[in-house]
Structures are given as structure tokens and as C-alpha cells.
Amino acid sequence: MRPTARSSPHLVSGTGFAVLVVALVAALVAATAFAIGVGTVDVPVGRVVAVVWSHLSGGTAVQDPLTDQIVWEFRTPRVLLAALAGSGLSLAGVCLQTLVRNPLADPYLFGVSAGASLGAVIALTSGVGLVAGLGVAGAAFAGSLISLVVVFVMAQRGGRLIGSSLVLAGVAVAYLGTAITSYIQLQANPAELRGVMFWLLGSVAGASWDDLGVLAAATAVTAIWLTTQGRSMNALSVGDDTAAGLGVDVHRLRVLLLVAASLLTAAVVSVAGGIGFVGLIVPHAVRLVVGPDHRKVFPVSLLAGAVFLVLVDLVTRTVDRPNEVPIGIFTAALGAPFFLALLRRRKRALR
């Protein structure tokens, strides 16, 4: 007997998927406009739209220069950076969970975040990255790439990339990077230490338009590539033998997924610091809603991750005005219970 649409165990299937995507796009636009308007100085949504449209359309008439500066120079880059970071980390999570066939996989499990943090902390405390012309973001990106190479080399066996070895190598590199970072923090002076801690916990405060280019390009290119890999990743999720039987080059796909996830994570960490658990929460929640088909998981994760982090960032700057709380604290507060619940559910399934 053929299964009908009603037999789907997921919340959204069939035409509901298109409705979900449209709803998420609308939610992202609404959340972005609202978040840009909220802060120490609130700006009405109508005024936010007017200022943004004036800049996008090339208009020059500015009625209130202060409002224009707040909206366009300070808050719009910040909110867009939060959206891009959420999308990038969500896609990275999808890649890694498929790579190791484990819903508990997270971009920060593979040592990339620790390497990026180490590079950034070296630049912040010693000026090495700044002297070399890299800057904090460049030093973070370089650190993440070095971590990626180390993990990649350690996780190979007989020229093949092994999923279980990836996890072990990633954890080892993450602990080593964290240990060195902690040592450098102990040597830092108090003035540097606060900035280092705020950066390590993740923040999109102080974002500028220059911070968006690399991350936007990395997210766009990766998203486009992933849309062409949906069927192959569906096969890989079932098993290596099944994927190989369907003509998928398993080793090549694993390498590309690792590189894509690592570069996305590095791009995010280099401009927003360590924002954990987004790559765990969003992809898993999306799969519960739309199912395991990666052709649906990709676009929904992209949009849901953006909406999620825009809203979380909004909370970080409004819960204790005028002070700000690092965004990583809130994502960890949400992600840790989610991780434990997911782990408990997984244990039940294995019984």
C-alpha cells in the first residue's frame, strides 16, 4: 500500500512547505525591521523603512541626520550580521550532522571555533595580527583554517575521511585551542581582558558594513552549492554503502561538506565571535518540522537560523538596557537544555 500525505510524521509536508518558506521570509523581514528600530533610542518601524529605502534607492534627503546614522550606520549592519551569522551557522550544522550522521553534531565540536578564537585573541592581546595586516577578523579566519587542516589530517585513515575520527580530532583540537586561549587570557591586562571575553562569548555589537561582505559571500556560495547536493546528502544520510551504490563519491562529498561547514563557521567567528549551539538547535528543529529531505532542510534552516539569531540579538540588547549581554550566553542558555533533551531522546531510541 502506498503511503499518503496524511501518513507523514512531520508537521509540514506537501504544499505546506511553500507556505512555511513564505512565512519565514515574512517573519525575517518583519523581525529585521523591528530589531533595527529597537534600542537605547527607539525608532518607529515606518521611519526605519523610510531611512533604509532612502539609502537603497540612492536618495539623499535626510530629515533627521541622527536617526539616519542610528538606523543605517549602527543598527542595520548589526541586524544583518546577526541574520547572516544565524544562516551560516545553521547551514554549517546541517553539513556536519549529515557528515557524521549524528544530530548532536555542532560546528563548534570540530575545533574550528577554538582555532578562530585563538587567532583573534592573539591579535587582540599582542597585536600580531594587526601588525601583519590581518586584523582581528583575519587572524580569526587564519586560526580556523589551521585548525581545519589539523583536524582533516588527523581524521584520515588510509586516505579516507572517517566520521568518528573527525569528532575525536575536532574535540582534541578544540581542547588544545581553548587551553592556549585561556593561557593567553591570563597574561592579558584587565583592559584587554573584558574585550576578549565579550568577543569569545559572541557579539554583533559594533558591526559595520565592512563586516558583512565575506560572510554574505560565504553563505551565498555555500547555500547555492548545497542546493545541488540535496540528493547526494540524502543518500549519505542513509549510509556510505547506499550512497556509493547510488553513484555518490562519498569521500569527496565528506571532504567538501567539512570544508563548507568549517569555512562558514570561520567566517562567522571571525566577525561575531563564538556563538554556540545555533548549528545544533536550528537544523534539528527544522528536521522535526519538514523531515529529513535536505532539499527542504537547506532553505528552511537558512531562513530559520536568520530569524532565530536576529531575535536572540534583540533580547541581548533589551533585557538589561542600556547594558548588553553577549549573544553567546543566550544561545548557550537555550542550547544546553536542548542538547540534553536531544541526548536523552537519542538514548531512548537506542534502547
C-alpha positions, 0 to 999 in steps of 0.5 A: 500500500502506498503511503499518503500525505496524511501518513507523514510524521512531520508537521509540514509536508506537501504544499505546506512547505511553500507556505512555511518558506513564505512565512519565514521570509515574512517573519525575517523581514518583519523581525529585521525591521523591528530589531533595527528600530529597537534600542537605547533610542527607539525608532518607529518601524515606518521611519526605519523603512523610510531611512533604509529605502532612502539609502537603497534607492540612492536618495539623499534627503535626510530629515533627521541626520541622527536617526539616519546614522542610528538606523543605517550606520549602527543598527542595520549592519548589526541586524544583518550580521546577526541574520547572516551569522544565524544562516551560516551557522545553521547551514554549517550544522546541517553539513556536519550532522549529515557528515557524521550522521549524528544530530548532536553534531555542532560546528563548534565540536570540530575545533574550528571555533577554538582555532578562530578564537585563538587567532583573534585573541592573539591579535587582540592581546599582542597585536600580531595580527594587526601588525601583519595586516590581518586584523582581528577578523583575519587572524580569526579566519587564519586560526580556523583554517589551521585548525581545519587542516589539523583536524582533516589530517588527523581524521584520515585513515588510509586516505579516507575521511572517517566520521568518528575520527573527525569528532575525536580530532575536532574535540582534541583540537578544540581542547588544545585551542581553548587551553592556549586561549585561556593561557593567553587570557591570563597574561592579558591586562584587565583592559584587554581582558573584558574585550576578549571575553565579550568577543569569545562569548559572541557579539554583533555589537559594533558591526559595520558594513565592512563586516558583512561582505565575506560572510554574505559571500560565504553563505551565498556560495555555500547555500547555492552549492548545497542546493545541488547536493540535496540528493547526494546528502540524502543518500549519505544520510542513509549510509556510505554503502547506499550512497556509493551504490547510488553513484555518490563519491562519498569521500569527496562529498565528506571532504567538501561538506567539512570544508563548507561547514568549517569555512562558514563557521570561520567566517562567522567567528571571525566577525561575531565571535563564538556563538554556540549551539545555533548549528545544533538547535536550528537544523534539528528543529527544522528536521522535526518540522519538514523531515529529513529531505535536505532539499527542504532542510537547506532553505528552511534552516537558512531562513530559520537560523536568520530569524532565530539569531536576529531575535536572540540579538534583540533580547541581548540588547533589551533585557538589561538596557542600556547594558548588553549581554553577549549573544553567546550566553543566550544561545548557550542558555537555550542550547544546553537544555536542548542538547540534553533533551536531544541526548536523552531522546537519542538514548531512548531510541537506542534502547 
